Amino acid sequence: MNHGVAVTILSSGVALAVPLLWAAIGEVINEKAGILNVGIDGVMLTGAFVAALILHDTGSLLLAALVAIPAGALCGLFLSFLYVKRGTDQIVTGLMFNLFIVGVTTALYEKYLTSSERSKSLSEVGIPLLKDIPIIGPALFDQTVLVYIVIVAAIAVAYLLRGTWFGLHLAAIGERPLAGDTAGLDVRRLRSIALVIGCSLVAVGGASIIVTQGGNFQPNITSGQGFIALAIVVLGRFRPGWIAFGALLFGVSTALQYQAQNVSWMASVPVQVWLAFPYIVTIVAVVIAKRAQYPAATAIPYREPGTERS
């Protein structure tokens, strides 16, 4: 593999990791609070559709990315009503939410976006001097602004979870919600807030597919990336730094399929293998990674002592 191909693969891998990293850092907030949001793929799809719709109507890439935040917050409010208020099974509810969003966005796509022309995408913004570092420079420091923002967001989420009272409270209700309740924490309120914040970040991940990869919205454009983000959270042991590494691993393995024809030994491998390769890598990584323990109360609906199901 020559130098140019290696740079291209790594650079493309970083760009392809962006949607996953946004989704994964949003999901880690949810899971720290004890919510296993299996509906993450539907939230990403919502962000992607809303971004495509705004981009189609206004032509503004910035607005398309920003509008995903309130769209994700609305998803978080809806899911908090089901997960937290109603205490529904989080796995079944999440899967049904994903199917519902696929149906809704497909119908709206047929009505509003089938005539859209190919969209523009964000341009790369190089950081002087740093972008000239061999191999690493072009890959990390000559990217779209969303790459730099998601790195800052990952650092911010790490601080939020480990260095603030909010993060400590989330950890408490994720592990022992009854003890947190006894100590005066409002478990339902904290979990709802975590869902709104987490889903807002997840939706930005969906929007980044539209604004960075230069393509129009297509039905089910996320292609299960939300489920990959769920795996990355476990692979990263709920730590944003390791989660970023997991997202990059998936991004690079995805980029390989686009460059396989430029490397002799890779070109001889059937294309179907390279299409499946990112998912194989993720599954293998999760299997061989050190066992990660979910917070003890993850996916368990919380009911205050003495209350009945409403």
NORVEN-V579170 format. One record per backbone hydrogen bond with DSSP energy under -1.0 kcal/mol. CO is the residue of the C=O (numbers start at 0). NH is the residue of the N-H. If there is no record, write none. Layout:
BEGIN
CO | NH
CO | NH
END
This chain:
BEGIN
1 | 5
2 | 6
3 | 7
4 | 8
5 | 9
6 | 10
7 | 11
8 | 12
9 | 13
10 | 14
11 | 15
12 | 16
16 | 20
17 | 21
18 | 22
19 | 23
20 | 24
21 | 25
22 | 26
23 | 27
25 | 29
26 | 30
27 | 31
28 | 32
29 | 34
30 | 33
33 | 298
34 | 36
35 | 37
36 | 39
38 | 42
39 | 43
40 | 44
41 | 45
42 | 46
43 | 47
44 | 48
45 | 49
46 | 50
47 | 51
48 | 52
49 | 53
50 | 54
51 | 55
52 | 56
53 | 57
54 | 58
59 | 63
60 | 64
61 | 65
62 | 66
65 | 68
66 | 70
67 | 71
68 | 72
69 | 73
70 | 74
71 | 75
72 | 76
73 | 77
74 | 78
75 | 79
76 | 80
77 | 81
78 | 82
79 | 83
79 | 84
80 | 85
81 | 87
88 | 92
89 | 93
90 | 94
91 | 95
92 | 96
93 | 97
94 | 98
95 | 99
96 | 100
97 | 101
98 | 102
99 | 103
100 | 104
101 | 105
102 | 106
103 | 107
104 | 108
105 | 109
106 | 110
107 | 111
108 | 112
108 | 113
112 | 115
126 | 130
127 | 129
128 | 131
129 | 132
132 | 136
133 | 135
134 | 138
135 | 139
136 | 140
140 | 126
142 | 124
143 | 146
144 | 148
145 | 149
146 | 150
147 | 151
148 | 152
149 | 153
150 | 154
151 | 155
152 | 156
153 | 157
154 | 158
155 | 159
156 | 160
157 | 161
158 | 162
163 | 167
164 | 168
165 | 169
166 | 170
167 | 171
168 | 172
169 | 173
170 | 174
171 | 175
173 | 296
175 | 179
176 | 180
177 | 181
178 | 182
179 | 184
180 | 183
184 | 186
185 | 189
186 | 190
187 | 191
188 | 192
189 | 193
190 | 194
191 | 195
192 | 196
193 | 197
194 | 198
195 | 199
196 | 200
197 | 201
198 | 202
199 | 203
200 | 204
201 | 205
202 | 206
203 | 207
206 | 210
207 | 211
208 | 212
210 | 121
217 | 220
219 | 222
221 | 224
223 | 227
224 | 228
225 | 229
226 | 230
227 | 231
228 | 232
229 | 233
230 | 234
231 | 235
232 | 237
233 | 236
235 | 238
238 | 242
239 | 243
240 | 244
241 | 245
242 | 246
243 | 247
244 | 248
245 | 249
246 | 250
247 | 251
248 | 252
249 | 253
250 | 254
251 | 255
254 | 257
258 | 261
259 | 262
262 | 266
265 | 268
269 | 272
270 | 274
271 | 275
272 | 276
275 | 279
276 | 280
277 | 281
278 | 282
279 | 283
280 | 284
281 | 285
282 | 286
283 | 287
284 | 288
294 | 297
296 | 299
303 | 306
END
